[in-house]
């Protein structure tokens, strides 16, 4: 069946209020543009026909972020640089790196505000207001490397994401971006992420792609390709996923291709999500633990947590809820660090 020119699968029709037309079709895109300067031309095309855009690898310093924040008057933009600390240390001798942005079309949203950015500038979280509250997390995870550094880095980012989920009021979630791994059990990064996907009932849009998406990253010179850019949405969104695909273009100068999901969004939601409590379906064998290893990993994990010093400031009645949510989120981050440390050093029985 076609609605507004879009071919809507029959499994979606039953979830839409067609009599009142209380539905909007929103096009969500994730794109690793590998530098704003070379990617801006293709980005201009993407902005013409899409509504919510997550960008990775801007390669912009703080004083150049206006290039993306002022890129289009049709979009509200939240952007962060990954090079702040590096630039503060002096001249940037190597090539630029990192950076994230989220663009939302002003005509289809009621507002957007920043929740936070992790300490590595690899995960940016915002709330986008439609007729409901959508928590959007844009990620750029590190490439896999053997050793604890990779695991620690990913766990720290996942701790930030879980902090946002536990500390915010929202109705639905989208986590999207460049994950630098395939969604396979053989991938260490995916195994770490799976906890969050399972805990908060997030589904990969790739499961509903027709035709299937075969790659999002390619190297012509080496004849290599892989599927490392993903979108994970709340299970409630599954029946609203109308189309999932890649966007091909001859002016794409990046080694990634954008992924796009067309969602049929409801007009409003009056029931905020009830978040499940943290739980583990296993038993830790503390009688066989390596105490020194556990203390060492726990110490390193806790030292990396970002302390919310702003909570020490005076609090008016208007910010009580904000402080309470932040305290709860900080608490959950500590708990997650302790659990992760135990999983890495204490034998478990499932």
C-alpha positions in Angstrom: 0.0 0.0 0.0 1.3 3.5 -0.8 1.0 6.4 1.6 2.3 9.8 0.5 4.2 8.1 -2.3 5.9 5.6 0.1 5.4 1.9 -0.3 4.4 0.9 3.2 4.6 -2.8 4.1 1.4 -4.4 5.2 2.8 -5.3 8.7 3.1 -1.5 9.3 -0.4 -0.6 8.3 -2.0 -2.0 11.4 0.2 0.2 13.6 -0.8 3.5 11.9 -3.8 5.7 12.6 -4.7 6.3 8.9 -8.1 7.8 9.7 -6.5 10.7 11.6 -3.2 10.4 9.7 -1.4 10.8 13.0 1.8 9.6 11.5 4.9 11.1 9.9 7.5 9.5 7.8 11.0 10.4 9.0 14.2 9.5 7.2 17.1 8.8 9.5 20.7 8.7 8.2 24.1 7.8 9.6 27.2 8.8 7.7 30.9 8.6 8.4 31.9 11.4 6.1 35.7 11.1 6.7 36.2 14.8 7.1 33.8 17.7 6.7 35.8 19.5 4.0 35.6 16.6 1.6 32.2 15.3 2.7 30.2 18.6 2.7 29.1 18.3 -0.9 27.5 14.9 -0.5 26.1 16.0 2.9 24.3 18.9 1.1 22.5 16.3 -1.1 21.7 14.2 2.0 20.2 17.2 3.8 17.8 17.8 0.9 15.7 14.7 1.4 16.4 13.4 5.0 15.3 14.6 8.4 17.6 13.2 11.1 21.3 12.8 10.3 24.1 11.5 12.5 27.6 12.3 11.3 31.0 10.8 12.4 34.6 11.9 11.8 34.0 15.6 11.2 37.7 16.3 11.5 36.9 19.8 12.9 38.4 21.8 15.8 36.1 23.6 18.2 36.7 26.9 16.4 35.6 25.4 13.1 32.4 23.7 14.4 30.4 26.6 13.0 31.0 25.0 9.6 28.6 22.2 10.5 26.3 24.1 13.0 25.6 26.7 10.3 25.7 24.3 7.4 21.9 24.6 6.8 19.3 26.9 8.2 16.8 24.1 7.9 18.5 22.0 10.6 19.1 22.2 14.3 22.6 20.9 15.0 24.5 19.6 18.0 28.2 19.0 17.2 31.3 18.2 19.2 35.0 18.1 18.3 37.3 15.2 19.4 40.4 17.4 19.1 39.8 19.8 21.9 42.4 18.4 24.3 44.9 17.8 21.5 44.7 21.4 20.2 45.0 22.8 23.8 48.4 21.0 24.0 49.8 23.0 21.1 49.9 22.8 17.4 48.2 19.8 15.8 51.0 18.0 14.0 49.2 14.9 12.8 46.0 14.6 10.7 42.7 15.6 12.2 40.5 13.0 13.8 37.1 12.2 15.2 34.1 14.5 15.8 30.4 13.9 15.9 27.2 15.8 15.0 23.5 15.3 14.9 21.3 17.3 12.6 17.5 17.4 12.9 15.2 19.1 10.4 13.4 22.0 12.2 10.2 21.5 10.3 9.6 18.0 11.6 10.8 18.3 15.2 9.6 20.3 18.2 13.1 20.7 19.7 16.4 19.0 20.3 18.8 19.3 23.3 22.1 17.7 24.2 22.3 15.1 26.9 26.1 14.7 26.9 29.3 13.5 25.3 31.5 10.7 26.6 35.0 11.5 27.8 36.6 10.1 24.6 34.2 12.1 22.3 33.1 8.9 20.7 29.4 9.0 21.8 27.0 11.9 21.5 23.5 11.7 23.1 20.6 14.1 22.4 16.8 14.1 23.0 14.9 14.9 19.8 11.3 15.9 20.4 8.7 14.9 17.9 5.2 14.1 19.2 7.2 11.9 21.6 10.8 12.0 23.1 13.4 10.1 21.1 16.8 9.4 22.7 19.4 9.5 19.9 23.0 8.2 20.5 25.5 8.8 17.7 28.6 6.6 18.1 32.0 6.2 16.6 33.6 3.2 18.3 37.4 2.4 18.1 38.8 -0.1 15.7 39.4 -3.5 17.2 42.8 -4.2 18.7 44.0 -7.1 20.8 44.5 -6.3 24.5 42.7 -4.6 27.4 42.9 -1.1 25.9 40.2 -1.8 23.3 37.9 -3.5 25.8 38.3 -0.8 28.3 37.6 1.9 25.7 34.4 0.3 24.5 33.2 -0.5 28.0 33.7 3.2 29.0 31.6 4.3 26.0 28.9 1.7 26.7 28.9 2.9 30.3 28.2 6.4 29.1 25.4 5.2 26.8 23.8 3.2 29.7 24.2 6.3 31.9 22.1 8.3 29.3 19.5 5.6 29.0 19.1 5.3 32.8 19.2 9.0 33.5 16.9 10.4 30.8 13.2 10.6 30.2 12.4 9.3 26.8 9.9 7.1 24.8 12.1 5.4 22.2 15.8 4.9 21.5 18.0 4.9 18.4 21.7 4.1 18.7 23.5 4.6 15.3 26.8 5.3 13.8 30.2 3.7 12.9 30.6 0.7 15.3 33.7 -0.7 13.5 32.5 -4.2 13.8 30.1 -6.6 12.2 27.1 -7.8 14.3 28.4 -11.3 14.8 29.1 -13.2 17.9 32.7 -13.6 16.8 33.2 -9.9 17.2 34.5 -8.8 20.6 32.9 -5.4 20.2 29.5 -6.8 19.4 29.7 -9.2 22.4 30.2 -6.2 24.6 27.4 -4.2 23.0 25.0 -7.1 23.2 24.3 -6.5 26.9 22.8 -3.1 26.1 20.9 -4.4 23.1 19.4 -7.2 25.2 18.8 -5.1 28.3 16.9 -2.3 26.6 15.3 -4.4 23.8 17.1 -2.8 20.8 16.8 -4.4 17.4 19.2 -4.0 14.4 17.4 -2.4 11.4 19.5 -4.7 9.2 17.2 -7.6 10.0 14.4 -5.8 8.1 16.4 -4.6 5.1 15.0 -5.6 1.7 17.1 -6.1 -0.2 19.8 -6.8 2.4 22.6 -4.3 3.1 25.8 -6.1 2.2 28.4 -3.5 3.1 28.8 0.1 4.5 32.6 0.4 4.3 34.8 -0.3 1.3 38.5 -0.1 0.1 38.7 -0.3 -3.7 42.5 -0.5 -3.7 42.4 -3.7 -1.5 39.0 -4.9 -2.8 37.7 -5.1 0.8 34.3 -4.3 2.2 32.5 -4.8 5.5 29.2 -4.0 7.3 30.3 -1.9 10.2 27.8 1.0 10.3 24.5 0.1 12.1 21.2 1.4 13.5 19.6 -0.1 16.5 16.1 0.9 17.4 13.6 0.2 20.2 11.7 -3.0 19.6 8.5 -0.8 19.5 9.9 0.7 16.3 10.3 -2.6 14.5 6.8 -2.5 12.9 7.4 1.1 11.9 10.5 0.4 9.9 9.4 1.0 6.4 12.7 0.9 4.6 16.4 0.3 5.4 19.1 0.8 2.8 22.4 2.5 1.8 22.6 5.7 -0.1 24.9 5.5 -3.2 26.3 8.5 -4.9 29.1 9.4 -7.3 30.1 12.4 -5.2 30.7 10.4 -2.0 34.4 10.8 -1.3 34.3 8.8 2.0 35.2 5.2 2.3 31.8 4.7 4.0 28.4 4.8 2.5 25.5 6.3 4.4 22.8 4.1 5.8 19.2 5.3 5.9 16.1 4.1 7.7 12.6 5.4 6.9 10.4 5.2 10.0 6.6 5.7 10.3 6.5 7.7 13.5 3.4 8.0 15.7 2.0 11.4 16.4 2.6 11.3 20.2 3.2 9.1 23.2 1.8 9.7 26.7 3.6 6.9 28.4 7.3 7.3 28.9 9.3 4.1 28.8 9.8 2.1 32.0 13.4 1.1 32.1 14.3 -2.3 33.3 16.6 -2.6 36.3 20.1 -3.8 35.9 20.3 -7.5 36.2 22.7 -10.4 35.4 21.6 -13.9 34.8 24.7 -15.6 36.2 26.5 -16.4 39.4 30.0 -14.9 40.1 32.4 -17.4 41.8 34.0 -15.0 44.3 35.6 -17.9 46.0 37.8 -18.4 43.0 38.5 -14.8 42.2 41.9 -13.1 41.4 41.6 -10.3 44.0 44.5 -8.3 42.8 43.3 -8.3 39.2 39.8 -7.3 40.3 41.1 -4.4 42.4 43.4 -3.3 39.6 40.7 -3.3 36.9 38.1 -1.7 39.2 40.6 1.0 40.2 41.3 1.9 36.5 37.6 1.8 35.6 36.5 4.1 38.4 39.3 6.6 37.8 38.2 7.1 34.3 34.6 8.1 35.3 33.8 11.7 34.7 32.8 13.2 38.1 29.8 15.6 37.8 31.2 18.5 39.7 28.3 20.7 38.7 26.1 18.8 41.1 28.1 20.6 43.9 26.6 23.9 42.9 23.4 25.3 44.4 20.2 23.8 43.1 16.9 25.6 42.7 13.5 23.9 42.6 13.7 24.0 38.8 16.7 21.8 38.5 15.9 19.2 41.2 14.7 16.6 38.6 17.8 17.2 36.5 20.1 16.7 39.5 18.2 13.6 40.6 18.5 12.1 37.1 22.2 12.9 36.9 22.9 11.4 40.3 21.0 8.2 39.3 22.9 8.1 36.1 26.3 8.6 37.8 25.3 5.8 40.3 24.5 3.4 37.4 27.8 4.2 35.7 29.7 3.2 38.9 27.6 0.0 39.2 28.3 -0.8 35.5 32.0 -0.2 36.0 32.0 -2.6 39.0 30.0 -5.3 37.1 32.3 -5.0 34.0 35.4 -5.3 36.2 33.9 -8.4 37.8 33.1 -10.0 34.4 36.7 -9.5 33.4 38.3 -11.0 36.5 35.8 -13.3 38.3 34.7 -16.7 37.0 31.0 -16.9 36.2 28.5 -19.7 36.1 25.4 -19.3 33.9 
